Amino acid sequence: MESDYHFTVMKNEAIKNLNLKRNGTYLDATLGMGGHTDQISKTRNDIKKIICLDNDINSIKLAKIRLAKFDDKIEFICGNFKDIDKLINEKVDGVILDLGISTYQLLNADRGFSFKSGNKLDMRISLEQELTAHEIVNTFSVDKISEILKNYGEEKNHFKIASEIARQRTRCEISTADELNKIIKKINKNSSKINSSTRTFQALRIAVNNELDAIEKFLEKSEYILNKGARLVVITFHSLEDRIVKKFFKLSESKCLCPESRMMCDCKKKQTLKIITKKPIRPSVEEVLENPSSRSAKMRIGEAI
Ligand SMILES: C[S@@+](CC[C@H](N)C(=O)[O-])C[C@H]1O[C@@H](n2cnc3c(N)ncnc32)[C@H](O)[C@@H]1O
């Protein structure tokens, strides 16, 4: 059964590749609506424990209801996966990291993630955090906003949009998705292929939650929480995320970082991961037809050695 609030992406591929084993402990580092944990629990009833983490307390509350029947095997933790070393004190036999946000978060107008009419500008995954999209749009300098749109949204009109935001906000605070949409549409007049606001909204979300930094930190720390043979299954949804995962896997698999000109290796680099997916796994045609938002998903898998 799918949750009413989120369609779990590549759940069969994820579970198959986690190589679940008897008495194993697993980490679902992006619990969301609990789709992957639900599938793990249904697939094997002889695992020891699933640690379920999310930075959004409301998502945890909903997932808890869905996962009530597996309660005795699940530990719920609210926190940012970038702090994984402080949040758990045991090693695990597999990790699922399904990045981004859930449909529940996207469609909830109060959370302000989407450019749909009526939404306020917020975009915080953790409601404990202070920085919101509203603050970025209304207080950051033109250069800073421009940099965010360029680096996190790959928006080619980054400077023009940032300048227009700064011009408009001197007249009146920019408080809603509609107001921001209007500004973007003024600049991206002929952009018809994807909604011309998508790139700006994605960029703001990444900046508000410092998402790329969190992924990098989690991956760096993963070495210390994975038991030998544990699989790290990562699902990304855009090229900025995928690039980080690909680079990390490559670095972890390498045995030497010495420049080619050096005759003998003296870098003491150790291989920590074996790459299982030379090319990322993509959702099936059937899955994309059933759930079009899965179309950009890429799954990469590494195994701790
Ligand atoms: C795509 S959803 C996961 C959906 C889930 N796999 C399912 O099938 O229901 C991603 C989840 O990760 C959470 N998240 C994003 N960044 C996070 C971070 N840095 N730390 C902890 N949770 C995070 C979001 O709040 C969201 O609930």
The ligand as an SDF file (V2000), in Angstrom:
LIG
                    3D

 27 29  0  0  0  0  0  0  0  0999 V2000
   11.8280   12.0220   -0.3590 C   0  0  0  0  0  0  0  0  0  0  0  0
   11.3890   12.1190    1.3210 S   0  0  0  0  0  0  0  0  0  0  0  0
   11.5670   10.4440    1.8620 C   0  0  0  0  0  0  0  0  0  0  0  0
   10.3770    9.6000    1.5480 C   0  0  0  0  0  0  0  0  0  0  0  0
   10.4090    8.2190    2.1610 C   0  0  0  0  0  0  0  0  0  0  0  0
   11.5140    7.4280    1.6600 N   0  0  0  0  0  0  0  0  0  0  0  0
    9.0870    7.5150    1.8960 C   0  0  0  0  0  0  0  0  0  0  0  0
    9.0420    6.6480    1.0220 O   0  0  0  0  0  0  0  0  0  0  0  0
    8.1000    7.8450    2.5460 O   0  0  0  0  0  0  0  0  0  0  0  0
   12.7860   12.8500    2.0630 C   0  0  0  0  0  0  0  0  0  0  0  0
   12.6490   13.0630    3.5550 C   0  0  0  0  0  0  0  0  0  0  0  0
   13.9450   13.4120    4.0380 O   0  0  0  0  0  0  0  0  0  0  0  0
   13.8240   14.4160    5.0160 C   0  0  0  0  0  0  0  0  0  0  0  0
   15.0810   15.1580    5.0260 N   0  0  0  0  0  0  0  0  0  0  0  0
   15.5930   15.9540    4.0570 C   0  0  0  0  0  0  0  0  0  0  0  0
   16.7990   16.4340    4.4120 N   0  0  0  0  0  0  0  0  0  0  0  0
   17.0560   15.9180    5.6460 C   0  0  0  0  0  0  0  0  0  0  0  0
   18.1560   16.0380    6.5380 C   0  0  0  0  0  0  0  0  0  0  0  0
   19.2340   16.7880    6.2470 N   0  0  0  0  0  0  0  0  0  0  0  0
   18.1170   15.3440    7.7070 N   0  0  0  0  0  0  0  0  0  0  0  0
   17.0400   14.5680    8.0100 C   0  0  0  0  0  0  0  0  0  0  0  0
   15.9570   14.4380    7.2140 N   0  0  0  0  0  0  0  0  0  0  0  0
   15.9740   15.0960    6.0400 C   0  0  0  0  0  0  0  0  0  0  0  0
   12.6400   15.2530    4.5780 C   0  0  0  0  0  0  0  0  0  0  0  0
   12.0500   15.8900    5.6830 O   0  0  0  0  0  0  0  0  0  0  0  0
   11.7230   14.1950    3.9470 C   0  0  0  0  0  0  0  0  0  0  0  0
   10.7690   13.7470    4.8600 O   0  0  0  0  0  0  0  0  0  0  0  0
  1  2  1  0
  2  3  1  0
  2 10  1  0
  3  4  1  0
  4  5  1  0
  5  6  1  0
  5  7  1  0
  7  8  2  0
  7  9  1  0
 10 11  1  0
 11 12  1  0
 11 26  1  0
 12 13  1  0
 13 14  1  0
 13 24  1  0
 14 15  1  0
 14 23  1  0
 15 16  2  0
 16 17  1  0
 17 18  1  0
 17 23  2  0
 18 19  1  0
 18 20  2  0
 20 21  1  0
 21 22  2  0
 22 23  1  0
 24 25  1  0
 24 26  1  0
 26 27  1  0
M  CHG  2   2   1   9  -1
M  END
$$$$
